[in-house]
Amino acid sequence: MTHTWNVTIRLFDADDIERDGTLTAAHAVLTTSSGTSLEGHGRARRNPDDPQVAEIGEELAAARALRELADRLLRATSDDIAQFEHGPVRLHP
């Protein structure tokens, strides 16, 4: 049996927060085959003295969003196992 989980990452310049274009934000959403979803958020701030290379900020913001998403998935898994084990469970990343 095969299941497909999808991750969508939306990237945007946070011009509404920082008008100088130094902030990039990412929103990652994992949707499982059963319809469960988890979210992660990430940000990257460019030093104003650095050249404007949008892809670098997007990569960093996306990586941070995926890291947060992975941490939330580990916590959800730990919570699910704890229900079966009737006690706390700690999973190592």
N, CA, C and O atoms as a printed pandas DataFrame, in Angstrom:
     atom_number atom_name residue_name chain_id  residue_number  x_coord  y_coord  z_coord
0              1         N          MET        A               1    0.840   -1.173    0.000
1              2        CA          MET        A               1    0.000    0.000    0.000
2              3         C          MET        A               1    0.888    1.241    0.000
3              4         O          MET        A               1    1.867    1.312    0.742
4              5         N          THR        A               2    0.544    2.202   -0.825
5              6        CA          THR        A               2    1.294    3.448   -0.940
6              7         C          THR        A               2    0.424    4.613   -0.510
7              8         O          THR        A               2   -0.759    4.689   -0.844
8              9         N          HIS        A               3    1.035    5.514    0.237
9             10        CA          HIS        A               3    0.353    6.737    0.650
10            11         C          HIS        A               3    1.176    7.924    0.143
11            12         O          HIS        A               3    2.404    7.864    0.081
12            13         N          THR        A               4    0.500    8.962   -0.203
13            14        CA          THR        A               4    1.173   10.179   -0.650
14            15         C          THR        A               4    0.875   11.306    0.324
15            16         O          THR        A               4   -0.282   11.600    0.626
16            17         N          TRP        A               5    1.925   11.921    0.801
17            18        CA          TRP        A               5    1.806   13.110    1.627
18            19         C          TRP        A               5    2.346   14.275    0.806
19            20         O          TRP        A               5    3.343   14.135    0.098
20            21         N          ASN        A               6    1.700   15.397    0.903
21            22        CA          ASN        A               6    2.103   16.567    0.139
22            23         C          ASN        A               6    2.575   17.681    1.062
23            24         O          ASN        A               6    2.003   17.921    2.126
24            25         N          VAL        A               7    3.627   18.348    0.627
25            26        CA          VAL        A               7    4.109   19.530    1.333
26            27         C          VAL        A               7    4.049   20.697    0.359
27            28         O          VAL        A               7    4.583   20.628   -0.748
28            29         N          THR        A               8    3.399   21.755    0.781
29            30        CA          THR        A               8    3.326   22.978   -0.002
30            31         C          THR        A               8    4.073   24.058    0.749
31            32         O          THR        A               8    3.866   24.256    1.946
32            33         N          ILE        A               9    4.941   24.753    0.042
33            34        CA          ILE        A               9    5.679   25.855    0.649
34            35         C          ILE        A               9    5.322   27.123   -0.103
35            36         O          ILE        A               9    5.504   27.214   -1.317
36            37         N          ARG        A              10    4.819   28.086    0.622
37            38        CA          ARG        A              10    4.517   29.395    0.043
38            39         C          ARG        A              10    5.564   30.386    0.547
39            40         O          ARG        A              10    5.811   30.501    1.747
40            41         N          LEU        A              11    6.158   31.082   -0.380
41            42        CA          LEU        A              11    7.202   32.059   -0.066
42            43         C          LEU        A              11    6.696   33.449   -0.398
43            44         O          LEU        A              11    6.006   33.654   -1.396
44            45         N          PHE        A              12    7.046   34.391    0.444
45            46        CA          PHE        A              12    6.648   35.761    0.151
46            47         C          PHE        A              12    7.603   36.743    0.804
47            48         O          PHE        A              12    8.177   36.492    1.864
48            49         N          ASP        A              13    7.747   37.860    0.130
49            50        CA          ASP        A              13    8.494   38.971    0.717
50            51         C          ASP        A              13    7.569   39.632    1.714
51            52         O          ASP        A              13    6.420   39.941    1.399
52            53         N          ALA        A              14    8.056   39.841    2.882
53            54        CA          ALA        A              14    7.223   40.426    3.929
54            55         C          ALA        A              14    7.295   41.939    3.858
55            56         O          ALA        A              14    7.647   42.598    4.836
56            57         N          ASP        A              15    6.958   42.491    2.690
57            58        CA          ASP        A              15    7.007   43.941    2.509
58            59         C          ASP        A              15    6.048   44.678    3.432
59            60         O          ASP        A              15    6.244   45.855    3.732
60            61         N          ASP        A              16    5.019   43.983    3.875
61            62        CA          ASP        A              16    4.093   44.632    4.794
62            63         C          ASP        A              16    4.716   44.846    6.167
63            64         O          ASP        A              16    4.227   45.658    6.952
64            65         N          ILE        A              17    5.790   44.123    6.457
65            66        CA          ILE        A              17    6.488   44.267    7.733
66            67         C          ILE        A              17    7.749   45.109    7.552
67            68         O          ILE        A              17    7.985   46.069    8.286
68            69         N          GLU        A              18    8.546   44.732    6.566
69            70        CA          GLU        A              18    9.809   45.421    6.275
70            71         C          GLU        A              18    9.746   45.974    4.854
71            72         O          GLU        A              18    9.790   45.203    3.896
72            73         N          ARG        A              19    9.646   47.247    4.704
73            74        CA          ARG        A              19    9.488   47.874    3.384
74            75         C          ARG        A              19   10.772   47.854    2.550
75            76         O          ARG        A              19   10.727   48.124    1.350
76            77         N          ASP        A              20   11.905   47.541    3.164
77            78        CA          ASP        A              20   13.159   47.600    2.414
78            79         C          ASP        A              20   13.503   46.289    1.710
79            80         O          ASP        A              20   14.581   46.173    1.127
80            81         N          GLY        A              21   12.614   45.307    1.751
81            82        CA          GLY        A              21   12.834   44.051    1.034
82            83         C          GLY        A              21   13.888   43.154    1.638
83            84         O          GLY        A              21   14.475   42.334    0.933
84            85         N          THR        A              22   14.143   43.289    2.927
85            86        CA          THR        A              22   15.170   42.463    3.560
86            87         C          THR        A              22   14.592   41.226    4.235
87            88         O          THR        A              22   15.353   40.408    4.753
88            89         N          LEU        A              23   13.276   41.065    4.247
89            90        CA          LEU        A              23   12.657   39.952    4.962
90            91         C          LEU        A              23   11.889   39.058    3.991
91            92         O          LEU        A              23   11.076   39.530    3.196
92            93         N          THR        A              24   12.168   37.758    4.075
93            94        CA          THR        A              24   11.436   36.750    3.308
94            95         C          THR        A              24   10.821   35.786    4.302
95            96         O          THR        A              24   11.462   35.406    5.282
96            97         N          ALA        A              25    9.592   35.392    4.057
97            98        CA          ALA        A              25    8.894   34.464    4.944
98            99         C          ALA        A              25    8.442   33.243    4.152
99           100         O          ALA        A              25    8.212   33.316    2.945
100          101         N          ALA        A              26    8.318   32.121    4.855
101          102        CA          ALA        A              26    7.854   30.881    4.240
102          103         C          ALA        A              26    6.807   30.241    5.137
103          104         O          ALA        A              26    6.889   30.306    6.364
104          105         N          HIS        A              27    5.826   29.623    4.500
105          106        CA          HIS        A              27    4.772   28.901    5.202
106          107         C          HIS        A              27    4.703   27.521    4.556
107          108         O          HIS        A              27    4.359   27.398    3.380
108          109         N          ALA        A              28    5.030   26.484    5.325
109          110        CA          ALA        A              28    5.024   25.109    4.829
110          111         C          ALA        A              28    3.840   24.367    5.439
111          112         O          ALA        A              28    3.599   24.450    6.643
112          113         N          VAL        A              29    3.106   23.643    4.602
113          114        CA          VAL        A              29    1.958   22.870    5.063
114          115         C          VAL        A              29    2.117   21.435    4.580
115          116         O          VAL        A              29    2.258   21.177    3.385
116          117         N          LEU        A              30    2.092   20.510    5.529
117          118        CA          LEU        A              30    2.108   19.075    5.225
118          119         C          LEU        A              30    0.682   18.577    5.316
119          120         O          LEU        A              30    0.004   18.803    6.318
120          121         N          THR        A              31    0.220   17.898    4.273
121          122        CA          THR        A              31   -1.099   17.279    4.289
122          123         C          THR        A              31   -0.920   15.791    4.050
123          124         O          THR        A              31   -0.357   15.382    3.034
124          125         N          THR        A              32   -1.404   14.971    4.997
125          126        CA          THR        A              32   -1.273   13.526    4.876
126          127         C          THR        A              32   -2.390   12.965    4.003
127          128         O          THR        A              32   -3.345   13.666    3.667
128          129         N          SER        A              33   -2.256   11.704    3.645
129          130        CA          SER        A              33   -3.269   11.061    2.807
130          131         C          SER        A              33   -4.614   10.954    3.511
131          132         O          SER        A              33   -5.647   10.802    2.859
132          133         N          SER        A              34   -4.607   11.034    4.846
133          134        CA          SER        A              34   -5.868   10.990    5.590
134          135         C          SER        A              34   -6.473   12.379    5.799
135          136         O          SER        A              34   -7.555   12.512    6.371
136          137         N          GLY        A              35   -5.761   13.421    5.327
137          138        CA          GLY        A              35   -6.274   14.783    5.437
138          139         C          GLY        A              35   -5.757   15.566    6.624
139          140         O          GLY        A              35   -6.092   16.741    6.773
140          141         N          THR        A              36   -4.956   14.956    7.467
141          142        CA          THR        A              36   -4.347   15.666    8.590
142          143         C          THR        A              36   -3.331   16.668    8.047
143          144         O          THR        A              36   -2.639   16.388    7.068
144          145         N          SER        A              37   -3.243   17.826    8.679
145          146        CA          SER        A              37   -2.253   18.798    8.220
146          147         C          SER        A              37   -1.483   19.384    9.396
147          148         O          SER        A              37   -2.001   19.514   10.505
148          149         N          LEU        A              38   -0.247   19.729    9.121
149          150        CA          LEU        A              38    0.637   20.404   10.071
150          151         C          LEU        A              38    1.281   21.564    9.336
151          152         O          LEU        A              38    1.436   21.526    8.115
152          153         N          GLU        A              39    1.657   22.601   10.086
153          154        CA          GLU        A              39    2.238   23.804    9.487
154          155         C          GLU        A              39    3.568   24.156   10.128
155          156         O          GLU        A              39    3.825   23.846   11.291
156          157         N          GLY        A              40    4.393   24.805    9.348
157          158        CA          GLY        A              40    5.649   25.345    9.841
158          159         C          GLY        A              40    5.894   26.693    9.202
159          160         O          GLY        A              40    5.480   26.934    8.068
160          161         N          HIS        A              41    6.566   27.573    9.927
161          162        CA          HIS        A              41    6.855   28.917    9.426
162          163         C          HIS        A              41    8.348   29.196    9.548
163          164         O          HIS        A              41    9.009   28.715   10.468
164          165         N          GLY        A              42    8.862   29.969    8.622
165          166        CA          GLY        A              42   10.272   30.342    8.670
166          167         C          GLY        A              42   10.464   31.733    8.099
167          168         O          GLY        A              42    9.657   32.218    7.306
168          169         N          ARG        A              43   11.543   32.357    8.517
169          170        CA          ARG        A              43   11.879   33.704    8.039
170          171         C          ARG        A              43   13.367   33.779    7.751
171          172         O          ARG        A              43   14.178   33.052    8.324
172          173         N          ALA        A              44   13.693   34.680    6.846
173          174        CA          ALA        A              44   15.095   34.996    6.566
174          175         C          ALA        A              44   15.204   36.499    6.421
175          176         O          ALA        A              44   14.367   37.133    5.777
176          177         N          ARG        A              45   16.219   37.058    7.009
177          178        CA          ARG        A              45   16.432   38.507    6.922
178          179         C          ARG        A              45   17.785   38.746    6.249
179          180         O          ARG        A              45   18.816   38.246    6.699
180          181         N          ARG        A              46   17.758   39.511    5.176
181          182        CA          ARG        A              46   18.970   39.860    4.449
182          183         C          ARG        A              46   19.617   41.079    5.083
183          184         O          ARG        A              46   18.945   42.056    5.412
184          185         N          ASN        A              47   20.902   41.010    5.246
185          186        CA          ASN        A              47   21.650   42.172    5.693
186          187         C          ASN        A              47   21.533   43.226    4.592
187          188         O          ASN        A              47   21.810   42.920    3.432
188          189         N          PRO        A              48   21.135   44.444    4.915
189          190        CA          PRO        A              48   20.969   45.478    3.883
190          191         C          PRO        A              48   22.223   45.731    3.055
191          192         O          PRO        A              48   22.128   46.246    1.941
192          193         N          ASP        A              49   23.407   45.377    3.584
193          194        CA          ASP        A              49   24.657   45.571    2.845
194          195         C          ASP        A              49   24.927   44.442    1.847
195          196         O          ASP        A              49   25.787   44.582    0.978
196          197         N          ASP        A              50   24.199   43.320    1.964
197          198        CA          ASP        A              50   24.391   42.185    1.067
198          199         C          ASP        A              50   23.627   42.398   -0.240
199          200         O          ASP        A              50   22.630   43.119   -0.270
200          201         N          PRO        A              51   24.097   41.771   -1.319
201          202        CA          PRO        A              51   23.374   41.903   -2.583
202          203         C          PRO        A              51   21.996   41.240   -2.495
203          204         O          PRO        A              51   21.794   40.297   -1.730
204          205         N          GLN        A              52   21.066   41.745   -3.282
205          206        CA          GLN        A              52   19.710   41.205   -3.289
206          207         C          GLN        A              52   19.660   39.970   -4.190
207          208         O          GLN        A              52   19.605   40.079   -5.415
208          209         N          VAL        A              53   19.682   38.779   -3.549
209          210        CA          VAL        A              53   19.553   37.517   -4.262
210          211         C          VAL        A              53   18.364   36.809   -3.623
211          212         O          VAL        A              53   18.493   36.154   -2.589
212          213         N          ALA        A              54   17.208   36.955   -4.259
213          214        CA          ALA        A              54   15.956   36.469   -3.666
214          215         C          ALA        A              54   16.010   34.977   -3.332
215          216         O          ALA        A              54   15.465   34.548   -2.315
216          217         N          GLU        A              55   16.664   34.189   -4.182
217          218        CA          GLU        A              55   16.668   32.744   -3.981
218          219         C          GLU        A              55   17.330   32.342   -2.657
219          220         O          GLU        A              55   16.918   31.361   -2.038
220          221         N          ILE        A              56   18.325   33.071   -2.229
221          222        CA          ILE        A              56   19.001   32.745   -0.970
222          223         C          ILE        A              56   18.045   32.933    0.202
223          224         O          ILE        A              56   17.945   32.061    1.066
224          225         N          GLY        A              57   17.349   34.054    0.239
225          226        CA          GLY        A              57   16.380   34.284    1.308
226          227         C          GLY        A              57   15.256   33.259    1.278
227          228         O          GLY        A              57   14.795   32.805    2.325
228          229         N          GLU        A              58   14.817   32.897    0.081
229          230        CA          GLU        A              58   13.753   31.904   -0.050
230          231         C          GLU        A              58   14.218   30.537    0.441
231          232         O          GLU        A              58   13.478   29.834    1.129
232          233         N          GLU        A              59   15.447   30.164    0.087
233          234        CA          GLU        A              59   15.994   28.878    0.542
234          235         C          GLU        A              59   16.056   28.821    2.067
235          236         O          GLU        A              59   15.649   27.834    2.679
236          237         N          LEU        A              60   16.567   29.883    2.666
237          238        CA          LEU        A              60   16.724   29.904    4.121
238          239         C          LEU        A              60   15.373   29.915    4.829
239          240         O          LEU        A              60   15.176   29.186    5.801
240          241         N          ALA        A              61   14.445   30.734    4.349
241          242        CA          ALA        A              61   13.111   30.775    4.959
242          243         C          ALA        A              61   12.412   29.420    4.813
243          244         O          ALA        A              61   11.778   28.944    5.756
244          245         N          ALA        A              62   12.525   28.799    3.638
245          246        CA          ALA        A              62   11.904   27.490    3.412
246          247         C          ALA        A              62   12.538   26.434    4.310
247          248         O          ALA        A              62   11.827   25.609    4.884
248          249         N          ALA        A              63   13.849   26.446    4.439
249          250        CA          ALA        A              63   14.534   25.474    5.302
250          251         C          ALA        A              63   14.068   25.606    6.749
251          252         O          ALA        A              63   13.843   24.606    7.430
252          253         N          ARG        A              64   13.928   26.827    7.204
253          254        CA          ARG        A              64   13.467   27.046    8.580
254          255         C          ARG        A              64   12.019   26.617    8.761
255          256         O          ARG        A              64   11.659   26.080    9.809
256          257         N          ALA        A              65   11.186   26.848    7.756
257          258        CA          ALA        A              65    9.790   26.407    7.828
258          259         C          ALA        A              65    9.718   24.883    7.848
259          260         O          ALA        A              65    8.930   24.309    8.599
260          261         N          LEU        A              66   10.532   24.230    7.032
261          262        CA          LEU        A              66   10.540   22.763    7.001
262          263         C          LEU        A              66   11.089   22.178    8.301
263          264         O          LEU        A              66   10.623   21.137    8.765
264          265         N          ARG        A              67   12.076   22.847    8.882
265          266        CA          ARG        A              67   12.613   22.380   10.171
266          267         C          ARG        A              67   11.539   22.449   11.257
267          268         O          ARG        A              67   11.382   21.516   12.044
268          269         N          GLU        A              68   10.797   23.572   11.292
269          270        CA          GLU        A              68    9.715   23.696   12.273
270          271         C          GLU        A              68    8.641   22.645   12.014
271          272         O          GLU        A              68    8.104   22.052   12.950
272          273         N          LEU        A              69    8.331   22.418   10.742
273          274        CA          LEU        A              69    7.341   21.410   10.370
274          275         C          LEU        A              69    7.802   20.024   10.818
275          276         O          LEU        A              69    7.006   19.253   11.354
276          277         N          ALA        A              70    9.065   19.703   10.608
277          278        CA          ALA        A              70    9.603   18.408   11.032
278          279         C          ALA        A              70    9.519   18.245   12.551
279          280         O          ALA        A              70    9.168   17.173   13.046
280          281         N          ASP        A              71    9.841   19.308   13.285
281          282        CA          ASP        A              71    9.751   19.248   14.750
282          283         C          ASP        A              71    8.305   19.014   15.199
283          284         O          ASP        A              71    8.058   18.250   16.133
284          285         N          ARG        A              72    7.367   19.664   14.541
285          286        CA          ARG        A              72    5.952   19.466   14.893
286          287         C          ARG        A              72    5.489   18.055   14.558
287          288         O          ARG        A              72    4.686   17.472   15.286
288          289         N          LEU        A              73    5.993   17.507   13.457
289          290        CA          LEU        A              73    5.637   16.135   13.088
290          291         C          LEU        A              73    6.201   15.139   14.105
291          292         O          LEU        A              73    5.527   14.173   14.460
292          293         N          LEU        A              74    7.416   15.365   14.568
293          294        CA          LEU        A              74    7.990   14.513   15.608
294          295         C          LEU        A              74    7.173   14.580   16.905
295          296         O          LEU        A              74    6.933   13.558   17.548
296          297         N          ARG        A              75    6.746   15.805   17.286
297          298        CA          ARG        A              75    5.925   15.941   18.497
298          299         C          ARG        A              75    4.582   15.236   18.338
299          300         O          ARG        A              75    4.110   14.586   19.271
300          301         N          ALA        A              76    3.967   15.359   17.171
301          302        CA          ALA        A              76    2.684   14.694   16.929
302          303         C          ALA        A              76    2.855   13.178   16.985
303          304         O          ALA        A              76    2.003   12.475   17.528
304          305         N          THR        A              77    3.940   12.681   16.432
305          306        CA          THR        A              77    4.209   11.247   16.470
306          307         C          THR        A              77    4.435   10.775   17.898
307          308         O          THR        A              77    3.924    9.730   18.301
308          309         N          SER        A              78    5.195   11.540   18.656
309          310        CA          SER        A              78    5.448   11.218   20.055
310          311         C          SER        A              78    4.138   11.176   20.844
311          312         O          SER        A              78    3.920   10.276   21.655
312          313         N          ASP        A              79    3.278   12.149   20.599
313          314        CA          ASP        A              79    1.982   12.184   21.287
314          315         C          ASP        A              79    1.128   10.969   20.917
315          316         O          ASP        A              79    0.453   10.393   21.771
316          317         N          ASP        A              80    1.163   10.585   19.642
317          318        CA          ASP        A              80    0.394    9.414   19.201
318          319         C          ASP        A              80    0.902    8.136   19.858
319          320         O          ASP        A              80    0.112    7.304   20.305
320          321         N          ILE        A              81    2.221    7.983   19.916
321          322        CA          ILE        A              81    2.799    6.794   20.554
322          323         C          ILE        A              81    2.477    6.789   22.040
323          324         O          ILE        A              81    2.169    5.739   22.603
324          325         N          ALA        A              82    2.544    7.955   22.684
325          326        CA          ALA        A              82    2.268    8.048   24.123
326          327         C          ALA        A              82    0.850    7.584   24.458
327          328         O          ALA        A              82    0.617    7.037   25.536
328          329         N          GLN        A              83   -0.082    7.795   23.554
329          330        CA          GLN        A              83   -1.452    7.322   23.799
330          331         C          GLN        A              83   -1.505    5.804   23.874
331          332         O          GLN        A              83   -2.270    5.249   24.662
332          333         N          PHE        A              84   -0.701    5.128   23.063
333          334        CA          PHE        A              84   -0.668    3.665   23.077
334          335         C          PHE        A              84    0.149    3.128   24.247
335          336         O          PHE        A              84   -0.169    2.082   24.812
336          337         N          GLU        A              85    1.198    3.850   24.600
337          338        CA          GLU        A              85    2.098    3.427   25.668
338          339         C          GLU        A              85    1.609    3.858   27.050
339          340         O          GLU        A              85    2.121    3.380   28.062
340          341         N          HIS        A              86    0.621    4.756   27.102
341          342        CA          HIS        A              86    0.073    5.265   28.366
342          343         C          HIS        A              86    1.142    5.943   29.209
343          344         O          HIS        A              86    1.159    5.819   30.434
344          345         N          GLY        A              87    2.022    6.654   28.543
345          346        CA          GLY        A              87    3.056    7.394   29.251
346          347         C          GLY        A              87    3.842    8.252   28.281
347          348         O          GLY        A              87    3.699    8.124   27.066
348          349         N          PRO        A              88    4.672    9.126   28.824
349          350        CA          PRO        A              88    5.424   10.025   27.964
350          351         C          PRO        A              88    6.430    9.278   27.070
351          352         O          PRO        A              88    7.008    8.263   27.461
352          353         N          VAL        A              89    6.613    9.812   25.873
353          354        CA          VAL        A              89    7.537    9.231   24.916
354          355         C          VAL        A              89    8.406   10.361   24.391
355          356         O          VAL        A              89    7.920   11.462   24.131
356          357         N          ARG        A              90    9.689   10.084   24.237
357          358        CA          ARG        A              90   10.583   11.091   23.671
358          359         C          ARG        A              90   11.274   10.494   22.462
359          360         O          ARG        A              90   12.005    9.510   22.574
360          361         N          LEU        A              91   11.038   11.095   21.304
361          362        CA          LEU        A              91   11.695   10.670   20.076
362          363         C          LEU        A              91   12.869   11.599   19.818
363          364         O          LEU        A              91   12.774   12.810   20.019
364          365         N          HIS        A              92   13.958   11.031   19.378
365          366        CA          HIS        A              92   15.137   11.835   19.080
366          367         C          HIS        A              92   15.116   12.220   17.613
367          368         O          HIS        A              92   14.812   11.384   16.762
368          369         N          PRO        A              93   15.436   13.476   17.298
369          370        CA          PRO        A              93   15.429   13.930   15.896
370          371         C          PRO        A              93   16.468   13.232   15.054
371          372         O          PRO        A              93   16.581   13.508   13.860
